[in-house]
Amino acid sequence: MEQKDYILREIEKIHLVLLAILDRILQHDTNAAITMQRQFRDSVELLKEESGFDLYSFVKMSETASKEYLESFTGFNTDNIEQLADILGEAGSRLPVADGTIYMEKALMLYRLCTLSDKTFSPVRENKINRLRNILSI
């Protein structure tokens, strides 16, 4: 029972951190480019402090290494992985093209991972996948 409580707390902790990051990214400012990059950097640091998850390293990993890295964290269930994909997709659409493409490709990989592991079809997720495919011209 204690192990189950720990897992649920970890899932909730990562969920709350990811929500805070997404909220920061979605905020608008007059100096959007600089603000976005600073907010994203601060958010990545928050994620690392709270959960030990290094987003910068994660984005550079191969698909196989990315899956293994995610599996090493207790708090990443399908919902949190999809939320991480939302963050990467949104950040990718707001960052400079070179960085943005890498983030959107990683988001697409995460959405596909969610689709494979989730037993329920999600039309919302499929729309996100199609949107990223269109942007990336895949």
Backbone hydrogen bonds, N-H to C=O, Kabsch-Sander energy under -0.5 kcal/mol:
donor,donor_aa,acceptor,acceptor_aa,energy
5,D,1,M,-2.0
6,Y,2,E,-2.0
7,I,3,Q,-2.2
8,L,4,K,-2.4
9,R,5,D,-2.4
10,E,6,Y,-2.3
11,I,7,I,-2.5
12,E,8,L,-2.4
13,K,9,R,-2.6
14,I,10,E,-2.4
15,H,11,I,-2.3
16,L,12,E,-2.5
17,V,13,K,-2.2
18,L,14,I,-2.7
19,L,15,H,-2.3
20,A,16,L,-2.1
21,I,17,V,-2.2
22,L,18,L,-2.6
23,D,19,L,-2.4
24,R,20,A,-2.1
25,I,21,I,-2.4
26,L,22,L,-2.1
27,Q,23,D,-0.7
27,Q,24,R,-0.7
32,A,29,D,-0.6
32,A,30,T,-0.8
35,T,31,N,-2.5
36,M,32,A,-3.1
37,Q,33,A,-2.0
38,R,34,I,-2.4
39,Q,35,T,-3.2
40,F,36,M,-2.7
41,R,37,Q,-2.4
42,D,38,R,-2.7
43,S,39,Q,-2.3
44,V,40,F,-2.6
45,E,41,R,-2.1
46,L,42,D,-2.1
47,L,43,S,-2.5
48,K,44,V,-2.1
49,E,45,E,-2.6
50,E,46,L,-2.7
51,S,47,L,-2.3
52,G,47,L,-0.6
52,G,48,K,-1.5
53,F,47,L,-0.9
54,D,52,G,-0.5
55,L,53,F,-1.0
58,F,54,D,-2.4
59,V,55,L,-2.5
60,K,56,Y,-0.9
60,K,57,S,-0.5
61,M,57,S,-0.7
61,M,58,F,-1.2
66,S,62,S,-2.7
67,K,63,E,-2.2
68,E,64,T,-2.2
69,Y,65,A,-2.5
70,L,66,S,-2.6
71,E,67,K,-2.3
72,S,68,E,-1.0
72,S,69,Y,-0.6
73,F,70,L,-1.8
74,T,72,S,-0.5
76,F,73,F,-1.0
77,N,75,G,-1.2
81,I,77,N,-2.4
82,E,78,T,-2.5
83,Q,79,D,-2.1
84,L,80,N,-2.3
85,A,81,I,-2.2
86,D,82,E,-2.3
87,I,83,Q,-2.1
88,L,84,L,-2.6
89,G,85,A,-2.9
90,E,86,D,-2.6
91,A,87,I,-3.0
92,G,88,L,-2.6
93,S,89,G,-1.6
94,R,90,E,-0.7
94,R,91,A,-1.1
95,L,91,A,-1.8
100,G,96,P,-3.5
101,T,97,V,-2.6
102,I,98,A,-1.1
103,Y,99,D,-2.0
104,M,100,G,-2.6
105,E,101,T,-2.5
106,K,102,I,-2.0
107,A,103,Y,-2.3
108,L,104,M,-2.4
109,M,105,E,-2.0
110,L,106,K,-2.2
111,Y,107,A,-2.6
112,R,108,L,-2.2
113,L,109,M,-2.1
114,C,110,L,-2.4
115,T,111,Y,-2.4
116,L,112,R,-2.2
117,S,113,L,-2.0
118,D,114,C,-2.4
126,E,122,S,-2.3
127,N,123,P,-2.0
128,K,124,V,-1.9
129,I,125,R,-2.5
130,N,126,E,-2.6
131,R,127,N,-2.4
132,L,128,K,-2.3
133,R,129,I,-2.7
134,N,130,N,-2.3
135,I,131,R,-2.3
136,L,132,L,-3.0
137,S,133,R,-0.9
138,I,133,R,-2.5
